[in-house]
Amino acid sequence: MSGLSRVDASAVARWWRNLDRVTLACVGLLIGLGYVLMLAASPAVASRIGASRNMFILKQVIFLALAGAIVLGTSYLSRQAVRKLAIIGGIIALGATAMTLVHGMEIKGARRWIALPMMSVQPSEFLKPCFAVVTGWLLSARRSVVMWGNIAFPGMLIAFLCFGFILVLLKSQPDIGMLSVITMVFMTQLFVDGLKLYWVGLCVAGMAGAFAVAYIVFPHVQSRVQRFLHPDVGDHYQIDTALRAFGNGGLLGRGPGEGRVKDLLPDAHADFVFAVAGEEYGLILCVGIILLFGIIVLRTLLKLMHEDDPFVIVSAAGLVTGFGLQAFVNMGSTLHLIPTKGMTLPFISYGGSSAMSVALTVGMVLALTRHHVGPSRISQKTSVPYGQSPLFERNAP
């Protein structure tokens, strides 16, 4: 691709020139690390449950290959196509999430998964990117779309109704962690969209109140918070083992295949894969992983500072917030910085639903932040004031 001429006006050439290749390279490195750490962590887990040692590896090879294809394919879409994909995908994800309450697999007291051949799917994973883009469209469209009688499009009202429906579904599963992430995404988008500070304060107070209610209503939430605040309460085996793994790894790690945490933790290939990285490859690799996630988030936010389309600004801000929060929750839980929550590390932890939903998230970010410059506009750029851009303009791929 690097050999494409700058005068090449083909769709592929323009896509490649306008793509954020640094972010794409970071995603490629994360996928590569996913393969390496899956080779390190999964054989011991598979043997412990009586399966073939290569079962998780072979599945993850397919999952990450599909994830890479989804990133590239989605990044090629126009902004209008991203919006349509989010609406259709969001409707399907909502229906499938509702279906889990009736026909879902129950694991550890929660119904979040639908059984399919060779894998189980967690539909709520796909709600995050679709909801972020749909909300971005709704919030921005209310400024530019006028309905009958000069009445503004009720985008914010519809966005709140969608959020309320998702809240009821995720509370019923229950999946408080996913609900917390989606709530943070929504609050971030409202703030970026221009929500007044006193409303922001009310939203924060509402979230604190909702957390207090969850602490009272859900025993597993209370248990996790109690174990986080009081080291002498409950079972701390997984966290203590993970923290010892980081200590054993030191700066450079014990070496590939020399770690012991994968033999001790049942979720070493999923929720605690960061501990495997710390023990076998040391602090250097852990810092490198954090930097890769940080570069993706910061580059996206910096690109949005030069963007003039409110749909892109609000949508991409929500997408990258969800992506960054997921990474923080996984690593923070492993390091005992926050109460434990079963959430995967993007592109690195084992899981098909997670890998493909995160790939969809990053692909949408790359598509929205591409320089959408058509062949006749190569040498000029028209600046549009915030809130007045043509949201439904067809963009060149």
N, C-alpha and C positions, 0 to 999 in steps of 0.2 A: 504493500500500500504506500510505503514511503516514496516509491518511485513515480507516483502519479504526478503528471505535469500540472503546474499551477494554472495553465490555460485550458486544461481539460474541463469541459463544461458538462460532462456526464453526471448523472444523479449520484452515482457511487463516489466519484471524485469530489463533488461538492459536499457530500455527507462526510467524507473522511477529513477534508480540510476544515470543516466547521465543527467537528466533534472535539470534545474535551478529551484529548488523548492521554493526558496525565491521569485523570480519573479512571479512564479505561485501563491504563497500565496498573493502577493500584488494585482494581478489581481482578485483573489477571493474576497479580501476585497473591491476593487473598485466596483465589481458587487454587493456585499452586500449593499454598500452605495448607489448604484444606485436604488436598491429596496426601501430602507428607504426614500431617498429623493424624489422618485417618489410618494410614499404614502403621503409625506408632500405637494408636489407642485401641483400634477396633478388634484385632485378633484375640486379645485376652478377654474382652467382653463377650465376643462370640463363643469362645471356648467355654466360658463360665456358664452360658445358658444352653450348652449342648449343641450349638449350631456349627456349621463349617467356619473355619477361621477366616475365610475370605468373603463371607456373606456380606458383611457391612461394606467392605472395600468395593466389591463389585457393584453393589447398588449405588454407592456414593459416586463411583466413576460415571455412571449413567446420569445421576442427579446433577452433578456439577457440569457435565458436558451439556445437558439440557439448559442449565442455568446460563452458561456462557452463550449459547445460541439465543436464549431469550434476551439477554443484555444487548447483543448485537442487533437482533431483529427489531426489538422495541426502540432502540436508539435511532433507527432509520425512519421511524414514523414522523409524520407532520404533527404539529400541535393539535390540529383538529382531530386527527386520527387517535392521538393519545386520549383526548377527551371522550371520544366515542368508545374506545376500548375500556376506559374506566367505568363508563356508565353501564355498558353491557356486562363487564366483569363484576361490577359491584352488585348488579341485580342477581347474577348467578351465585356469587359468594353469599349474599344475604339469604337466598333460598336454601343453599346447601347448609349454611350455619343453622337455620331454623330446622332443617331436616335432622341435624345431629341430636336435637332434643327428643326426637321420636325413634330414629333408627341408628343413632350414633353408638360407637363403641364406648363403653364405660371403663375408664382407666383411673384408678385412685380416686374414685368418687365423682369424676367429672366426665361429661359427655361432650367431647370436642372433636372427635375423629369419625370419619366415614371409611369403612373398610373397602379397599379396592384390591384387585389382583396384584400381588407383589409389593403392595405398599398401602399405608393408610394416609388419608388426606385430612388436614386440618383446615377447613374452609375459612375460618376467621383470619388465618394468615394473609389471605388475599384481600380481606376487607381493608387492611391498612393502606396499601397503595391506591386502591380504587377509591376509597373514601376520601383520601387526601386530594386527589385530582378532582373528583366530583364536587367536593366542598370548595376548592379553589375556583372552579367554574361558577358555582352558585353565588359565592360572595362577590366575585368580580362582575358577574352578569347583571347584578342588581343596579350597577352604576350605568350600564350602557343599554340595557334592554328596557324598552317602554312598552307596556301592555295597553289595553284599551283604556280610553279616558285619561291618558297621560299618567297612569298608575305605574309606579316602578315595579319591576319584577321582584317578587318576594323571596329573593335568594337566601337571605339569612334565616327566614322562617323555615324554609324547606330544609336548609342545612341542619337546623336544630331538630327538626322532626326526624331526619335521617339518623342523627346522632342518638336521639332518644330511642329509636327502634333498635339500633345496634346495642345500646346500653342494656335494654331489656333482654336481648338475646344472650349477650355475654354474661350477664348476671345470672341467667337461668342455667348456664352450662355447669358450674360457674367457671369463669376465667377472668379473675380480677386483674391479673398481670396484663393481659391483652387489653382489657378495658382501660387500665391506667395509661397504657401507651397511646391508645387511640384518643383518649381524653386529652393528653398532653399535646398530641398532634393538632387536635381541634382548637385548643386554647392558643397554641402558637399561631395558627392561621388567623384566628380572630384578632390577635395582637398585631400581626403583620398587616392585616387588612385595615388597621386603624382604629381598633376598639379603644375607647377612652380608658384612662388609667384607673378611674374608680370602678369601672366595670371589670377591669382586669383583677383588681383587688377582690371584688365580689366573687369572681370565678375561682380565684385561689382559695378564698374562704370556703366556697362551696366544695372544692376538691378536698380540703382538709376535713370538712364535715362528712363527706362521703366516705373518706378513709376511716373516720371514727365509727361510722355505721357499719362498714365492712368488718372492722375489728371486732365489733360486738356480735354481728350476725353470723359471720363465717368462722368456725373453729380453727380451720387450717390457717387463716390469716392471723388470728390471735396467737396460734402456736409459733408461727414463723417470727412474728414481732417479738414475742417473749424470749425466744431462743437467741434472737439478735441482741436484745438489750441485756439479757441476763445469761452469762456464760454457764452458770450452774443449773440452768433450767433446761430440761429436755435432752434430746439426742443431738450431739454436735459432731458425730463421727465424720460425716462427709466434709464439712467445713474444716475441721481439724486436720483431716487427712490431706485436703487440698492445700492448706497453708503450710503443712510440713513439706509437701512436694515443692513448693516455691523455695522454701529454705534449703532443701536438698539440692535444688538446681543451681543455686548461687548465680554468679555472673554469666558463666559459659555453659552451664548445664552438665548433666552426667553423661551425655552422649546419646545418639540415636539408639533406641531400643533398650537403654539401660534404666529407664524409669520404672518405678514400682507402683505409682498411684493408679495406673491402668489396671493393675491386678487386684486393687482393693475397692475401687468405686464402681458401682453398677452403671453409672452414666458418664464414665470417663470419656466416651466417644461423642457425647452430646453436650450436656449442661456443663461438664467440668473439663472440656477439652483444653481450655486455657491453662489449667493446672498441669496437664500433660506437656504442653509447650514449655511451661516454666521449669519443670523438672528435667526434661531431656535436653532442652536447648537454652535454658537460662534466661536471665533478665534481658539480655540483648534482643532475643527474638520477641519477648513479650513487649518491650518498648517499640520494636519495629511494627508489630501488629497494631498497637495503639496509634502509632504515627500514620499507618495506612488508613485507618478509619478516620483519623483527624484530618488528613489531607482531603479525603473525599468530601467530608462535611464542610470544611472551611473553604475549599475551592468553589463549591456550589454556592455558599452564602456570598462569597466575594463576587461571583459572576452575577448574582441576582442584584447586586448594588448597581450594576450598569444596565439592568433590564428595564424596559419601559412598559411591558405588558403586564397588567395586574394579575391576569390569569396565571401566567408563568410564575410570577413572584410568589403568590399565595400557594399555588400547587406545589412548586418545587421546595418551598420552605417547609411545608407539611411532610413531603416525602423524605427529605433529608433529616428532619427531626425524628421521624419514626425509625429510620435507619440508624442514626446515631444513638438513640435511646435503647434500641435493642442490643447494640453492642455494649453500651455502658451497663445495662442491667445484667447481662451475662458475666462480664468481667468483674463488675462490682460485687455480684453475689459470690463469685468464686474467691475473691479477695476479702470477703466478709466486710465490705464497705456499706452494704445495704442488706436487708433481709433476703433470704434465699428465694429465688423465683426461677422456675423451670423455663428458661428462655434460651434459644440457641444463639450461638455466635455466628453472625452472617458469613456465609460461604465456607466456614471452617467446621462447625459442628455437623454431625450426621443428621440428615433429615431431608426428605424430598420436598415436602410442602414449604419448609423454611427456605431451602436453596432457591426454589423457583419463584416464591413470592418476593424474596429479596432481590433476585435478578430482575423481576418485573419493576420493582421500585427503582433500582439503579438505571435500568433501561429508560424508564420514563423521565428520570432526572436528566439523563444525557440527551434525550430527544427534546425536552423543553428548553434546555440551556444551550442547544446548538444555535449558531448564528444562522438564522433563517433568512438568507439573502438570495434572492432569485437572480437569474442570469442577466436581467436588464437592470439590476440594482447593485451590481458588483462594486461600482465606483462611488456610490452614494448611499447615505444612510439617513433616513428621515426620523427625526426625533418626535415622539408623540407624548404629550403630557400624561402623567400618571392618572389613570381612571378614564382616559378618553381613547384608548387604543381599540382597534377593531378586533374584538375577541374571536369573531367567527371568520376572520379572513383566512383564505386557503393559503397555506405556507408551502413553499417549495421543499421537497424532501432533502 
